[in-house]
C-alpha cells in the first residue's frame, strides 16, 4: 500500500497533541508508512529495533519519542522536521498487541555559545549545534585530493568538512548542499556550492589563491549577485539564525535541521 500525500497529512493531523501518540489499525503497513514518510522527510534515525534501543541514542536523537511510548516501542525510526521529532514504526498498544504507530514530540537544540562562533573552525561546529545534528559523519572518507585535481583548484576547508559531516541533503529541506561544486559559472569567477528550491545559487568568488578566503556570492534566479565576506559555514549559520539577513531562513523556522537524502555508504 502506498500512502498518498493527502493520506499522510490526514494521519499526521490525527496524532493527538495531548499524548503525542497515535496507534494505527493492524491493517496499516508500517514498512510502507515509513518508506513514504522517508520520501518526504529523508533518511530517518533508527531509535529501536525489535524492542532494543539503538546504541548511542540520546535525547537529542529523538528518544523523547520513546518516553511517550513508555517502553512499548518495538521498531521505531524518527525524523527531525522544524521544531519537532516525528516517529513511525511499531509499538505495543494497551492490550499488548504490536500495532503501527506515529508519535511526535518537540525537539531540543543545544546551540553553541556565540563567543566561540567567530574562531577558526568553529562555524561548522556551530552549524552542527544549530541543526541538532547527531548522526556520524556521512562522507568521512571522501577523496578531496581527487576532486580538487579534477576541478583544478583547492576548495574551502569548512565546505569540505560540511560535506564530510552532513553528506547529501538540504538544510531546512530548502538549501541543497552540493557534494562537489558546480563550475557552470566559472567564466564569471564563481563556483556553486549550494542552491535553493527557488533556484538561487550559492557560490564562491574564486579570485583569491587561498580558498579559505573566498567570499560567498548569491546569484539569484533573476541573475543578480550579492556578495558576503564570510566563510561557507558562517554564511549558512547566519541565514539560519539571523532574521535580518537578506537571505534569511529564520523567518520560516525557529528550529533548524538537515534533511539527509541518502544513507552513507
C-alpha positions in Angstrom: 0.0 0.0 0.0 1.3 3.4 -0.9 0.3 6.4 1.1 -0.7 9.5 -0.9 0.3 13.0 0.2 -3.2 13.6 1.5 -3.3 10.3 3.4 -0.1 11.1 5.1 -1.3 14.5 6.1 -4.5 13.1 7.4 -2.6 10.6 9.6 -0.2 13.3 10.9 -3.2 15.5 11.7 -4.8 12.7 13.7 -1.9 12.5 16.2 -3.3 13.8 19.5 -1.2 16.6 20.8 -2.1 15.8 24.3 -0.4 12.4 24.2 1.7 12.7 21.1 1.0 9.1 20.1 -1.4 7.6 17.5 -1.8 3.8 17.4 -3.0 2.7 13.9 -5.1 -0.2 12.8 -3.2 -3.5 12.3 -4.1 -3.5 8.6 -1.8 -0.4 8.2 1.6 -1.5 6.6 4.3 0.1 8.9 7.0 -0.5 6.3 5.1 1.3 3.6 4.3 4.1 6.1 8.0 4.5 7.0 9.0 4.4 3.3 6.5 7.1 2.3 7.4 9.3 5.2 11.1 8.9 4.2 10.3 10.0 0.7 9.0 13.2 2.3 11.4 13.8 5.2 14.6 12.0 4.1 16.6 9.2 5.8 15.3 8.6 9.3 17.2 8.0 12.6 16.8 4.5 13.9 15.6 4.5 17.5 14.7 0.9 18.3 14.8 -2.4 16.6 12.8 -5.3 18.0 12.4 -3.5 21.2 16.1 -2.7 21.7 17.2 1.0 21.8 19.8 1.8 19.2 23.4 2.2 20.5 24.4 5.8 21.1 20.8 7.1 21.0 20.2 10.1 23.3 17.5 12.8 23.9 18.7 15.0 21.0 18.3 12.0 18.7 14.5 11.9 19.2 14.4 9.4 22.0 11.9 11.7 23.7 9.5 9.8 21.4 10.4 6.6 23.3 9.4 8.3 26.5 6.0 8.9 25.0 5.7 5.2 24.1 6.6 4.3 27.7 8.9 1.4 26.9 6.4 -0.1 24.4 8.4 0.7 21.2 9.2 -2.3 19.0 10.8 -0.9 15.8 10.7 2.9 15.6 12.5 5.4 13.4 12.4 9.2 13.6 12.8 12.4 11.6 13.8 15.9 12.6 11.5 18.4 11.0 11.2 22.0 12.1 10.7 22.1 15.8 9.5 18.5 16.2 10.6 14.9 16.0 8.3 12.6 14.1 8.4 8.9 14.9 6.9 6.0 13.0 7.0 2.2 13.2 5.5 -0.3 15.6 4.8 -0.4 19.3 2.7 -2.3 21.8 -0.8 -0.9 22.4 -2.7 -1.0 25.7 -3.8 -4.6 25.0 -0.2 -5.7 24.4 -0.6 -6.1 20.6 2.1 -4.9 18.2 0.5 -2.2 16.0 1.7 0.5 13.7 2.3 3.8 15.5 3.0 7.5 14.8 4.4 9.8 17.5 5.5 13.5 17.7 7.4 15.4 20.3 9.2 18.8 20.4 12.9 19.0 19.5 15.6 20.2 21.9 18.5 22.1 20.4 21.7 23.0 22.3 23.3 25.8 20.4 27.0 26.7 21.0 27.8 30.0 22.6 28.3 32.8 20.2 31.6 33.6 21.9 33.2 30.7 20.0 31.4 31.2 16.7 34.0 33.6 15.2 37.0 31.5 16.0 38.7 29.4 13.3 37.0 26.0 12.8 34.0 26.8 15.0 31.4 27.7 12.4 30.9 24.0 11.3 30.6 23.0 15.0 28.1 25.8 15.4 26.2 24.6 12.4 26.1 21.1 13.8 24.7 22.5 17.1 22.2 24.8 15.3 20.7 21.8 13.4 20.8 19.4 16.3 22.9 17.0 14.1 23.9 13.8 15.9 24.5 11.3 13.1 28.0 10.1 12.4 29.9 11.8 9.5 28.1 10.8 6.3 31.1 11.0 4.0 34.3 10.9 6.2 36.4 9.1 3.5 35.7 11.4 0.5 38.8 11.8 -1.7 39.2 15.6 -1.8 42.6 15.4 -3.5 41.0 13.7 -6.4 38.1 16.1 -6.6 40.4 19.2 -6.3 42.7 17.8 -9.0 39.7 17.3 -11.3 38.5 20.8 -10.7 42.0 22.4 -10.9 41.7 24.2 -7.5 41.7 23.6 -3.8 38.3 24.0 -2.0 37.4 25.8 1.2 38.2 23.7 4.3 34.9 24.4 6.1 32.9 23.4 2.9 34.8 20.1 2.8 34.1 19.4 6.4 30.4 20.3 5.9 30.1 17.7 3.1 32.0 15.1 5.2 29.7 15.8 8.1 26.3 16.1 6.5 26.6 14.4 3.2 23.9 14.7 0.6 20.8 16.6 1.7 19.4 20.1 2.5 19.3 22.5 5.4 15.7 23.0 6.5 14.7 20.9 3.5 15.5 24.0 1.4 19.2 24.7 0.9 20.7 21.8 -1.0 24.4 21.2 -0.3 26.3 20.2 -3.4 28.6 17.3 -2.9 31.0 18.8 -5.4 30.9 22.4 -6.6 29.4 23.2 -10.0 31.6 25.1 -12.4 28.8 26.3 -14.7 29.7 29.9 -13.9 33.5 29.6 -13.8 33.7 32.2 -16.6 32.2 34.6 -14.1 34.8 33.6 -11.5 32.2 31.6 -9.5 31.9 28.1 -8.2 28.5 26.9 -7.0 28.4 25.1 -3.6 24.6 25.0 -2.9 21.3 26.0 -4.3 17.7 26.6 -3.1 14.3 25.4 -4.3 13.8 28.8 -5.7 16.8 28.3 -7.9 19.0 30.8 -6.2 22.7 29.7 -6.4 25.2 30.0 -3.5 28.7 30.4 -4.9 32.2 31.5 -4.1 34.2 34.2 -5.8 37.4 32.3 -6.5 39.9 35.1 -7.4 42.0 34.6 -4.2 44.6 31.9 -4.2 43.6 30.8 -0.7 40.2 29.1 -1.0 39.5 29.8 2.8 39.4 33.5 1.9 36.8 33.1 -0.9 33.7 35.3 -0.2 30.2 33.9 -0.7 28.2 35.2 -3.6 24.5 34.6 -4.0 23.3 34.6 -7.6 19.5 34.8 -7.6 17.2 33.3 -10.1 17.0 36.8 -11.7 20.7 36.8 -12.3 21.6 39.4 -9.6 24.7 38.9 -7.4 25.1 39.7 -3.7 28.4 39.1 -2.0 29.2 38.4 1.6 32.6 38.5 3.1 32.4 35.3 5.2 33.1 31.6 5.1 30.7 28.9 3.8 29.7 27.6 7.1 29.4 31.0 8.7 27.1 32.1 5.8 24.8 29.1 6.4 24.7 29.7 10.2 23.8 33.3 9.6 20.9 32.7 7.2 19.5 30.0 9.6 19.7 32.2 12.7 19.6 35.9 11.7 16.1 37.2 10.8 17.5 40.4 9.3 19.9 38.6 6.9 18.9 39.4 3.2 18.7 35.6 2.6 17.3 34.6 6.0 15.6 31.3 6.5 14.9 32.2 10.2 11.5 33.7 9.2 10.2 30.3 8.3 11.6 28.1 11.1 12.6 28.7 14.6 14.4 25.4 14.9 16.6 24.1 12.1 17.6 20.7 10.8 19.4 18.9 8.0 17.4 16.6 5.8 19.5 13.6 4.7 18.7 12.3 1.2 20.6 9.0 1.2 22.2 6.6 3.7 26.0 6.8 3.9 27.9 4.0 2.1 
